[in-house]
Amino acid sequence: MQLSNSVQTVLDELIRHGYDAYLVGGAVRNYLLDIESDDYDVTTAANPDTIKEIFKDYRFYDIGKKHGTVTVLIGEDKIDVTPYRFESDYHDHRHPDTVSFTADLKEDLERRDFTINAICLDYEGKVIDLFGGINDLNHKLIRTVGDPYRRFQEDALRILRALRFEAKLDFQIEEKTAEAIHGCKDLLKHISNERKRTELLQILSSPAAFRIINEYLDVFNTFMKFKPVDKEKNDFSEPLFALAYLLKDNENSPLKELKYSADEISLIDTLIEATKADLSDDYGFIQALSNPFQKETLTFLEDYHHLDLQDRYEKLKGYMITPDQLNLDGDTIRNFGYHNKEIGQIKKTLTEMVHRQQLKNEKEALQNFLASHTIAL
């Protein structure tokens, strides 16, 4: 894999103007693991004003003013160019109180989170590794740069980032770093619910998610009450499916507080209900899929039971309706002598008969049934 031409251009421009510059962070990690990247960070000895002067003939913006970051736009790529910097204390356990610029690359790298994210590449493709990141990549380890307790005290989000990298890369967290994650877990109260939601969903996108949840159950339980997982591997095709599985035996879950949308919460509740369905007969199968999230529920049940249910679904999907999908409106039901609240009950009764395959959801068949039967209410 080669560096993006746009990254090479940025490095070459900085070097041409007399400033050391390196690609750093996740893009280097992914480069060394032969994983594609679309997020590029360059660190340099140039200060923010100099960076803007060097790239004055390019499109750029500097929304990262606090950190001195200038984002250079080349083609479809956005390259964040940031001066070497070091940071003061983190009193909110998330953001540094102040940021200062330095001429020392080592000072910049030693403030970073994990060794595998503190590796640099220069404009010739030479690797600069001051903290053993290459060795940790080779041994598939997640390790903090320096003291893990200090790193997590500085920025508690690093706790969830470590778990995400373990899940995404299928690595293991180094022993002292893991000890610090357990020891610092209560710092997660300083992290916004939105960030917790985002990190959790990314973790649940990985096959290794359930292993990690079991290993760090105390950490996740600071914001989401999980029970030990009885599966070794997460083989759900969507992270919300995995979340529904994890919550299926829980009485309460803080999905609303964690900023899940109303639709996401409704889907999760529907999937949890589907886990209780008896699929041994057609009625149970039809009941399980008679909801607005029918296609999602089908895929979830296939993942959950490790079954191919597509043929059965195609055969029975005409019976999988909600009362709102009944092919008979309230005015028509009223014409058969039912009124007000009775109409809703009639719809529920007819829907249940459709589920039992005693009626088809066809207007004529439904009308004929009402014409020849009196439904007890």
PyMOL commands that set and color helices and strands:
alter all, ss='L'
color gray80, all
select helices_A, chain A and resi 5-16+26-32+48-54+65-67+105-109+115-117+133-138+148-154+157-169+175-183+185-190+193-203+209-215+217-220+239-247+262-274+282-288+294-305+310-319+323-325+330-334+341-355+363-372
alter helices_A, ss='H'
color red, helices_A
select strands_A, chain A and resi 21-24+40-44+59-64+69-74+77-83+85-87+99-101+120-121+127-128+141-142+172-173
alter strands_A, ss='S'
color yellow, strands_A
deselect
rebuild
show_as cartoon
